[in-house]
Amino acid sequence: MMHTKQLQYDHSLFLADLKPLLSDADLAIANAEFTLAGPPFTGYPAFSAPDGYLSSILDAGVDVLLTANNHILDKGSEGLERTLKQYDRFSGSGLDETQYLQNNPLIVPVKGIRIALVNFTYGTNKGAAREYPKVSRMNREEIGRQMKRARENADFVIVLPHWGEEYVLKHNASQQEWAEWLVEQGADAIIGAHPHVVQDTTHIKNVPVVYSLGNAVSNMSAPNTRLELAVVLRLVRQKGSGEKALLGPELHFLWCTLPGKKTDNFRTVVVEEQLGRRDDWLDKTDYDNMTETLARVKKVTGIE
C-alpha cells in the first residue's frame, strides 16, 4: 500500500530487505492496492501512488502485480486506465512477465510449467460492475469461466482472491464456501488478501488455502496490521509422465517497521532473520511489539 505518510519517504527502500526472498523465486506475485492515477498523489481513502513506486516494487523482485482489489477504482475509470497504461509501459521495457491481471486468467510459463493466475475482488470502493466491467469481481459465473480456461491451458491454477473481513484473524463463512467451491473448480492453491492482517490457513482436499497474507508494507498501526506473510509454493511436473505436484506452502512471517522504529524509513523485514537482534532496533520496544504480535497471531491462527 502507499498511505499518505509513506509518500514522504524513499519508497525504493520499503521492500529492499525482501529482495533476496523475492528474487530467489522464479515467479514473485504481489497485490498492488493503489492506483497510478498521477498527481496529486494521495493515500487513504483514495490512493494514487507515484509511478516510481511501481519501479521500486519491480526492482525488489516482483514479477506480477494483482490489480483486482477494492481500491483499483479509487480515482475512477481514468485512474484505472492510467494505472494499466503504466503497467503496460513497464511491461514493454524488458519486464514482459510483469502484467496486470485484466484478462483473467493470466497464463505465465515458468521453466516449462504453465501457471494460471486467477485474481478477483469482492468489490470496489467506487464504481459499479456495469460501469467498470474490466475489474474481475467475485461472481461465480464469471470466475467459473476463468477457472475453466485456466484448467484447459495451464499445468497449475493459483487463485488469488481479494476477500474477507478487515482486521479479523480468522476466515469467515463466505471465504470458506468460496474456497471449497474454488477447489471443486480445479484450484491447486488459494492465496488471499484484503483483511490487512494474517488469517488462518488450511488444506481443502489437499489444496493449500492461505486466507489472508496481511500488508506487505503500509502505514497502518492497528493491532496485528504490521505482521504479514510471504508464501512460497514449489510446483513440480515430472518429465515424461507429466505427473504434477505442489509442494508447500512454506510460510515466512514479515514485519513492517515504521520510521524511527528500526531505521529512519519504512522497511519490511523477514521476522526469522531478526529474532535475537533486538539491539539493532532504534526503538527496542518495537522489536518487542513484533515478537508479541507474532506470538499472538500464531496462537489465534494456529500457524506454526
C-alpha positions as CSV (number, residue, x, y, z in Angstrom):
1,M,0.0,0.0,0.0
2,M,1.0,3.7,-0.2
3,H,-0.5,5.7,2.6
4,T,-0.1,9.5,2.9
5,K,2.8,9.3,5.3
6,Q,4.7,6.9,3.0
7,L,4.7,9.5,0.3
8,Q,7.2,11.5,2.3
9,Y,9.8,8.7,2.3
10,D,12.1,6.9,-0.1
11,H,9.9,4.1,-1.5
12,S,12.9,2.4,-3.0
13,L,13.8,1.1,0.4
14,F,10.4,-0.2,1.5
15,L,10.9,-3.7,0.2
16,A,14.7,-3.8,0.0
17,D,15.1,-6.4,2.8
18,L,12.8,-8.7,0.9
19,K,14.8,-8.6,-2.3
20,P,16.7,-11.9,-1.6
21,L,13.4,-13.8,-0.9
22,L,11.6,-12.3,-3.9
23,S,14.5,-12.6,-6.3
24,D,15.0,-16.2,-5.4
25,A,11.6,-17.0,-6.7
26,D,11.1,-17.9,-10.4
27,L,7.8,-16.0,-10.2
28,A,7.0,-13.4,-7.5
29,I,3.5,-12.1,-7.2
30,A,2.2,-9.1,-5.2
31,N,-1.1,-7.3,-4.7
32,A,-0.9,-3.6,-5.7
33,E,-3.5,-2.0,-3.6
34,F,-3.3,1.5,-5.1
35,T,-3.7,3.3,-8.4
36,L,-1.1,5.0,-10.5
37,A,-3.5,7.8,-11.4
38,G,-1.0,10.6,-11.5
39,P,-0.7,13.7,-9.3
40,P,-1.8,14.9,-6.8
41,F,-0.6,11.8,-5.0
42,T,-2.9,10.7,-2.2
43,G,-3.2,8.0,0.4
44,Y,-6.3,6.6,2.1
45,P,-9.1,6.6,1.3
46,A,-8.5,7.2,-2.4
47,F,-5.0,6.0,-3.3
48,S,-2.8,7.4,-6.1
49,A,0.9,6.5,-5.8
50,P,3.8,7.9,-7.8
51,D,4.8,6.0,-10.9
52,G,8.2,5.4,-9.4
53,Y,6.7,3.2,-6.7
54,L,6.0,0.7,-9.4
55,S,9.6,0.7,-10.4
56,S,10.7,0.2,-6.8
57,I,8.4,-2.8,-6.4
58,L,9.7,-4.4,-9.6
59,D,13.3,-3.7,-8.5
60,A,12.7,-5.6,-5.3
61,G,12.0,-8.7,-7.4
62,V,8.2,-8.7,-8.0
63,D,7.2,-10.1,-11.4
64,V,3.4,-10.0,-11.4
65,L,1.1,-7.4,-9.9
66,L,-2.5,-8.1,-8.9
67,T,-5.0,-5.3,-9.6
68,A,-8.4,-6.8,-8.7
69,N,-8.9,-5.2,-5.3
70,N,-11.3,-2.7,-3.7
71,H,-9.0,0.3,-4.3
72,I,-8.4,-0.1,-8.1
73,L,-11.2,2.4,-8.9
74,D,-10.3,5.0,-6.3
75,K,-9.7,7.5,-9.0
76,G,-12.4,6.4,-11.3
77,S,-12.2,5.0,-14.8
78,E,-9.5,7.5,-15.8
79,G,-7.3,6.5,-12.9
80,L,-7.8,2.8,-13.7
81,E,-6.9,3.3,-17.4
82,R,-3.8,5.3,-16.5
83,T,-2.7,2.6,-14.0
84,L,-3.0,0.0,-16.7
85,K,-1.0,2.1,-19.1
86,Q,1.8,2.4,-16.6
87,Y,1.9,-1.4,-16.2
88,D,1.9,-1.7,-19.9
89,R,4.8,0.8,-20.1
90,F,6.9,-1.2,-17.7
91,S,5.9,-4.5,-19.2
92,G,7.1,-3.3,-22.6
93,S,10.6,-2.3,-21.2
94,G,12.0,-5.8,-20.9
95,L,9.8,-6.9,-18.0
96,D,7.4,-8.9,-20.1
97,E,6.3,-11.1,-17.2
98,T,5.0,-8.1,-15.3
99,Q,1.4,-7.8,-16.3
100,Y,-1.9,-6.7,-14.8
101,L,-4.5,-9.5,-14.4
102,Q,-7.0,-7.8,-16.6
103,N,-7.7,-10.7,-19.0
104,N,-8.1,-13.5,-16.5
105,P,-6.6,-16.0,-16.2
106,L,-3.1,-14.8,-16.8
107,I,-1.0,-17.8,-18.0
108,V,2.7,-17.5,-17.2
109,P,5.2,-20.0,-18.5
110,V,8.0,-20.7,-15.9
111,K,10.7,-23.3,-16.7
112,G,8.4,-25.3,-18.9
113,I,5.5,-25.2,-16.5
114,R,2.4,-23.2,-17.4
115,I,0.9,-21.4,-14.3
116,A,-2.6,-19.9,-14.4
117,L,-3.3,-17.0,-12.1
118,V,-6.9,-16.1,-11.3
119,N,-7.4,-12.8,-9.5
120,F,-10.7,-11.3,-8.4
121,T,-12.2,-8.9,-5.8
122,Y,-15.3,-8.9,-3.6
123,G,-16.0,-5.4,-4.9
124,T,-14.6,-1.9,-5.3
125,N,-14.9,1.2,-3.1
126,K,-16.0,3.2,-6.1
127,G,-17.7,2.2,-9.4
128,A,-20.4,-0.4,-10.0
129,A,-19.7,-3.5,-12.1
130,R,-21.8,-2.3,-15.0
131,E,-19.7,0.9,-15.2
132,Y,-16.3,-0.8,-15.0
133,P,-16.6,-4.3,-16.4
134,K,-12.8,-4.7,-16.7
135,V,-12.4,-5.3,-13.0
136,S,-12.6,-9.0,-12.1
137,R,-15.3,-9.4,-9.5
138,M,-16.4,-12.1,-7.1
139,N,-19.1,-13.6,-9.4
140,R,-19.3,-17.4,-9.6
141,E,-20.5,-17.5,-13.2
142,E,-17.6,-15.4,-14.4
143,I,-15.0,-16.9,-12.1
144,G,-16.2,-20.3,-13.2
145,R,-15.4,-19.4,-16.8
146,Q,-12.0,-18.2,-15.8
147,M,-11.3,-21.4,-13.9
148,K,-12.3,-23.5,-16.9
149,R,-9.9,-21.6,-19.2
150,A,-7.2,-21.9,-16.6
151,R,-7.6,-25.7,-16.3
152,E,-7.6,-26.1,-20.1
153,N,-4.5,-24.0,-20.6
154,A,-2.2,-24.5,-17.6
155,D,-0.5,-27.1,-15.5
156,F,-1.3,-25.4,-12.2
157,V,-4.1,-23.0,-11.2
158,I,-3.3,-20.5,-8.4
159,V,-6.3,-18.4,-7.2
160,L,-5.7,-15.0,-5.7
161,P,-8.9,-13.6,-4.2
162,H,-9.4,-10.2,-2.5
163,W,-11.9,-11.1,0.2
164,G,-12.7,-11.5,3.9
165,E,-13.3,-9.2,6.9
166,E,-10.8,-6.5,7.7
167,Y,-8.7,-6.9,10.9
168,V,-10.1,-10.3,11.7
169,L,-7.6,-13.1,12.3
170,K,-9.8,-15.9,11.1
171,H,-11.6,-16.5,7.9
172,N,-15.4,-16.2,7.7
173,A,-18.1,-18.5,6.3
174,S,-18.1,-16.8,2.9
175,Q,-14.4,-17.4,2.4
176,Q,-14.9,-21.0,3.5
177,E,-17.7,-21.5,0.9
178,W,-15.7,-19.8,-1.8
179,A,-12.6,-21.8,-1.0
180,E,-14.4,-25.1,-1.2
181,W,-16.1,-24.1,-4.5
182,L,-12.7,-23.0,-6.0
183,V,-11.2,-26.3,-5.1
184,E,-14.1,-28.1,-6.9
185,Q,-13.3,-25.8,-9.9
186,G,-9.7,-27.0,-10.0
187,A,-7.7,-24.7,-7.9
188,D,-4.2,-26.0,-6.9
189,A,-3.7,-23.3,-4.3
190,I,-5.6,-20.3,-2.9
191,I,-3.8,-17.3,-1.6
192,G,-6.0,-14.4,-0.3
193,A,-5.6,-10.8,0.6
194,H,-7.7,-7.8,1.9
195,P,-8.2,-8.2,5.7
196,H,-4.9,-6.3,6.4
197,V,-3.9,-9.0,8.9
198,V,-2.7,-12.6,8.7
199,Q,-5.5,-15.1,8.8
200,D,-5.5,-18.8,9.4
201,T,-4.5,-21.4,6.9
202,T,-5.8,-24.8,6.0
203,H,-6.0,-27.6,3.3
204,I,-9.2,-28.5,1.5
205,K,-8.8,-31.8,-0.3
206,N,-5.0,-31.4,-0.1
207,V,-5.3,-27.9,-1.7
208,P,-3.5,-25.3,0.5
209,V,-5.6,-22.3,1.4
210,V,-3.9,-19.1,2.9
211,Y,-6.9,-16.9,3.7
212,S,-5.0,-13.6,4.1
213,L,-1.4,-12.5,3.8
214,G,-1.8,-9.2,5.6
215,N,0.0,-6.0,4.4
216,A,3.5,-6.2,2.9
217,V,4.0,-2.5,3.6
218,S,1.7,0.2,4.8
219,N,1.4,3.0,7.5
220,M,-1.2,1.0,9.5
221,S,-0.6,0.7,13.2
222,A,-3.8,-1.0,14.4
223,P,-3.2,-4.3,16.2
224,N,-1.7,-7.1,14.0
225,T,-1.6,-5.0,10.8
226,R,2.2,-4.8,10.7
227,L,2.7,-8.6,10.7
228,E,2.3,-10.3,7.3
229,L,3.2,-13.4,5.4
230,A,5.2,-14.3,2.3
231,V,4.2,-17.7,0.9
232,V,6.5,-19.9,-1.1
233,L,5.0,-22.6,-3.4
234,R,7.0,-25.2,-5.3
235,L,5.5,-26.6,-8.4
236,V,6.8,-29.8,-9.9
237,R,6.0,-31.7,-13.1
238,Q,7.7,-35.0,-13.9
239,K,9.2,-35.2,-17.3
240,G,7.7,-38.0,-19.4
241,S,4.7,-38.9,-17.3
242,G,3.6,-35.3,-16.8
243,E,2.6,-36.1,-13.3
244,K,2.5,-32.9,-11.2
245,A,2.8,-32.0,-7.5
246,L,2.5,-28.8,-5.5
247,L,4.9,-28.7,-2.5
248,G,4.3,-26.3,0.4
249,P,3.2,-23.8,1.3
250,E,6.3,-22.5,3.1
251,L,5.3,-19.5,5.2
252,H,7.6,-16.6,6.2
253,F,6.4,-14.0,8.6
254,L,7.3,-10.4,7.8
255,W,7.1,-7.2,9.8
256,C,6.7,-3.7,8.5
257,T,8.9,-1.4,10.5
258,L,7.8,2.3,10.6
259,P,10.1,5.3,10.5
260,G,12.1,5.6,13.8
261,K,11.5,2.0,14.8
262,K,14.3,0.1,13.2
263,T,15.6,2.6,10.6
264,D,14.5,6.1,9.6
265,N,12.2,4.7,6.9
266,F,9.5,2.1,6.2
267,R,11.3,-1.2,5.9
268,T,9.7,-4.6,5.8
269,V,11.8,-7.4,7.2
270,V,11.7,-11.1,7.4
271,V,10.9,-11.9,11.1
272,E,13.0,-15.1,11.3
273,E,16.1,-13.1,10.2
274,Q,15.5,-10.6,13.0
275,L,14.9,-12.8,16.0
276,G,17.5,-12.3,18.7
277,R,18.6,-8.9,17.2
278,R,16.8,-6.5,19.5
279,D,19.8,-4.3,19.7
280,D,19.6,-3.5,16.0
281,W,16.3,-1.6,16.6
282,L,16.3,2.2,17.1
283,D,13.2,1.7,19.2
284,K,13.7,-1.6,21.0
285,T,10.1,-1.6,22.2
286,D,9.1,-2.2,18.5
287,Y,11.2,-5.4,18.5
288,D,9.1,-6.4,21.5
289,N,5.9,-5.4,19.6
290,M,7.0,-7.6,16.7
291,T,7.6,-10.7,18.8
292,E,4.5,-10.2,20.9
293,T,2.4,-9.8,17.8
294,L,4.0,-12.9,16.3
295,A,3.1,-15.0,19.3
296,R,-0.5,-13.6,19.5
297,V,-1.2,-14.2,15.8
298,K,0.3,-17.6,15.8
299,K,-1.9,-18.6,18.8
300,V,-5.1,-17.3,17.2
301,T,-4.5,-18.6,13.7
302,G,-2.7,-21.9,14.5
303,I,0.1,-21.1,12.1
304,E,3.5,-22.5,13.2
